[in-house]
Amino acid sequence: MVMAIRSLFIFVVILSITVPTLSLYEDQVGLMDWHQKYIGKVKHAVFQTQKTGRKRVVVSTEENVIASLDLRHGEIFWRHVLGPNDAIDGIAIAMTKYVITLSSGGSILRAWNLPDGQMVWESFLQGTRDSNSFLFVPTSSKVDKDNTILVFGKGSLHAVSSIHGEIVWKMDFPAESFEVQEVIQHHDIDTIQVVGFVGSSQFDVYQINAKNGELLKHDSAAFEGGFSGEVSLVSSAKLVVLDAARSTLLTISFQNGEISFQKTYISDLVEDFSGMAVILPSKLNGLFAVKTNTASAFISVSSEGKLEVVDKITHATVISNPLPVSEGQQTFALVQHGDNDIHLNVKQGHDWNSDLLKEKIKLDQQRGFVHKVFINNYVRTDRSHGFRALIVMEDHSLLLLQQGEVVWRREDGLASIIGVTTSELPVERVGVSVAKVEQNLFEWLKGHMLKVKGTLMLASAEEVAAIQGMRLKSSEKSKMTRDHNGFRKLLIVLTKSGKLFALHTGDGRIVWSLLLNSLRQTETCQNPTGINLYQWQVPHHHAMDENPSVLVVGKCRPSSDALGILSFVDTYTGKELNSFGLDHSVVQVIPLPFTDATEQRLHLLIDASGQAHLYPRSAEAVAVFQREFSNIYWYSVETNNGVIKGHGLKSNCDGEVANNYCFGTREIWSIVFPSESEKIITTVTRKSNEVVHTQAKVIADQDVMYKYISKNLLFVATVSPKASGDIGSATPEESQLVVYVVDTVTGRILHRMIHHGSQGPVHAVFSENWIVYHYFNLRAHRYEMTVIEIYDQSRADNKDVLKLVLGKHNLTSPVSSYSRPEVTTKSQSYYFTHSVKAITVTLTAKGITSKHLLIGTIGDQVLAMDKRFFDPRRSVNPTQSEKEEGILPLTDSLPIIPQSYVTHSLKVEGLRGIVTAPAKLESATLVFTYGVDLFFTRLAPSRTYDSLTEDFSYALLLITIVALVVAIFVTWVLSEKKDLRDKWR
Amino acid sequence: MDKGKAVMGSGRRWAVDFTDNSTIPSSRDIPDPPGFSRASQDQDDSAVSKQKKDAEANWKAQKAWEVAQAPFKNLLMMGFMMWMAGNTVHLFSIGITFSALWQPIGALQGVGKVFEPYKDSKVDLLVPKLVFIALNLGGLALGIWKLNSLGLLPTHASDWVSSLPPAKEVEYSVGGIPLL
């Protein structure tokens, strides 16, 4: 009977969702979703404060964003996200109304309208070779004159009209591999000087007619010591550069066609100098800064070329570009790092000891060192100069300082997320004050009365607004405690800067943030990077008194043999519990499905030499691990060699470090792909936290198919090496895509399929017993998506009802991959309109709810598609019973229903990944999308069949019940009376 | 009918019986008047009542048969309704099916009550009862058949398998492209 009710229930559910859309009404936007806009770490900034209009700063960032920010609040006026391969090399403002950007290695020049950010023109600059790029906008006294912009890129110098973007002239330099370092403008004689290096030892000066690009003069000189790196232009005819050994300063004078070098040893200037020095980028007149191992030295250059140290600062220091305040006067900002605050000094260019401004600013939280500073001035009411500084911190945040305070801050580190995990919130504790409850009760009733009014269409316009406001600002959703449905969680994200953020799923606010000290640069660890974060401890038994924690894995250098770093962070408090550097490298992190007594998850870290290291390092963990030792395997995918190798574990390490927590590995199997015809481009496996409800798939006529559900499956896609480039680089004849499904325990290939004339990039998702992947079909000139479903043929005979009733079957007994289960696959392909950035699938707590695929489209939106569209049993004319089962008629292309965009009208710029997490409520799943922007929402793929909708009016229900009870009593009394009367008659 | 009974039976609180039906002369204080023969009157009375009782028994037997056959009509009616409802699961077909199941069950529970008015020492109620039960069982079977044809009975392998969790795996294997 239970079964009958269940199947009836599921049937009703299926019937109720015949139209699989996730659309929402206009007034539901923002109820359970939030969207945050970021820009990334700022590379360049130019201020635009001259006009009386809105004060703004235009910035370009490492996420290839160009944005105009409000100087008062830090909000984004407009923003453009260029493609991932379109890195911005420089920005400038031309004619006070255009923002000029140079990108893609100096080959694309664009002008944007400053007030609204519309593109005015775009020029593609052709060149013959790759070179550095340089953008120079000559200053002009006349505002509306058509200035030409000088751009060096791809080995040639271009002069581009700033009005139309036409190339006025182009000049190729005679010397190969000439790299422009500086461009010097001479107003009086309409010429420009271009200085640069050829190779590493020749210095060249070109004098060019600014009008027509005619080469007037060319001087060249060689220096046998070689040059390296940054150039500091200290006057119009002098620059300072380091030699190749980075221990000697070279002052190069190039007045009147004579080039002279002057050598100065840094050790003469700075006593305790050793190692290498770096010139801090600046363009100050007669002053430059050198950073050595101990301190930053500021060195002035006299007109004769004499170097003199004016100051030495031992703290981390950053200097800004010069800011011309009045005729012939320059100021610059100097930011030093104190203990818990930063010191901002604004100095005049020619006089080191004159401090125009000296401020000490306290920071509210740990943000690391200052990486960049940009200054801007304004005229105070008493006609003196005031300064504001835009600083970029180590954690990629952006702060505006003015009058000794932080005016606004932007957490732009969130634009570069590299890892996401979720954490539960604390359990709600008893002891809520009575007054609060009463007030809440009153509010609750009031709110519901308003809602009743709303449903009965009696509410006035402002009441409707109040209802909407109440829904949006519901205090329920942003509480800091666990809720019954599991909608409230913490999203723990790791950013590229090594900062951890905890975001509340209710409203997206930052609950805590932590710049991980272990992922910061130190003597031993020069260039640390975070790899990913994992759930370390999730307390269930001691949920009341123990906090969950996450494990952050990093490494010292971006190479495979760099030493690893581990850090453990409490997710409630945001405090680092422990961190240590490892004595081995990390190439794989394997979270094991076992925990120790304190519910810490066991992790295996594989190093570059193939040894496995167990964490946590405790005897108990080893004991737990030893029990399952023989059943743990791991595999490595070597994309360069085209090999997939499976490994087992050995009881002890070979090599020098022999401790109890180190285990050797042995190779069990390997799959070698022929390198001349196949190259691995994608591998996908099932998510380890995915829950599958049932192993059977009930098909039409009550028949059963048994899914082949295994976590040890790997989907591999290979393309022919010729076709591994961009789409269009190979002909259909020479490109093919081969997909494999591999059992990673035994190395057995369960399925292999060839798509002729197709090529990558392949995006795939693996869930339960199916894989959906996306690729390009060169013959059809269209994108395609294919689904593979894997079924277990060896279980197919389990169809005897009596045996099943009595439990005489082996369907739930543990299975081994070595039993070589017989599988069959079904597969079908469909055309798909969009190209895709990411694919994932919804996850729910018990895996009962039907699945939706979440597709991150090229338009930076997320499209939800019902899995029923990807069903290999679809046919053109489904039978009646198949229709009842929910099989859709086959179409050659997948329909894109505009209402099923999860992101509705919003864009998640620069979309990189979609993360889904189950809520406690079976019907709901949480979706977090990240890129430059962040977007979070909650989905119900089969609608909320297990709960009432949010706008359900409990008050109306209550009133109805009360009215019914009253009616029952009244009629009862009346009928009693009538009975009595009848009896007396 | 129930109401009438209640008024006649339990409605009375007390009663005095003025007639004395005692037939034993010795127990009587007052002798019978002369010429009155109690025996002959008794005989007469009994003949008439016997006749009456026979008629009643006949009538009761007839009625009992009628009652016993009543579910047959119901059965036909139900069959027709089920045919009309079709084999898809919706409110109407489920309502009909459940009423088709409920009615025979209710009737079977109250077999004794249904035949109570026709209870008589002379009437053999066993056969009508059996017929009644058989017909109702037939109705029940029809309901169950309908339930099955709607797919609501766990008679298929799928009903038993769909709640089985996936089998556990002995081995555990993870890995991937090395982190860089």
Interface residues (C-beta under 8 A of the other chain):
Chain A: M3 A4 R6 S7 L8 F11 V12 I531 N532 K555 P558 S559 S560 V586 V587 Q588 V589 I590 P591 L592 P593 E628 N631 I632 Y633 W634 Y635 S636 V637 E638 T639 G646 H647 T683 T685 S688 V692 H693 T694 Q695 A696 V698 Q702 D703 V704 Y706 K707 I709 S710 K711 N712 T744 V745 N798 K799 D800 V801 L804 V805 L811 T812 S813 P814 V815 S816 S817 Y818 E884
Chain B: T88 V89 I94 L147 G151 L152 L153 P154 T155 H156 A157 S158 D159 W160 V161 S162 S163 L164 P165 P166 A167 K168 E169 V170 E171 Y172 S173 V174 G175 G176 I177 P178 L179 L180
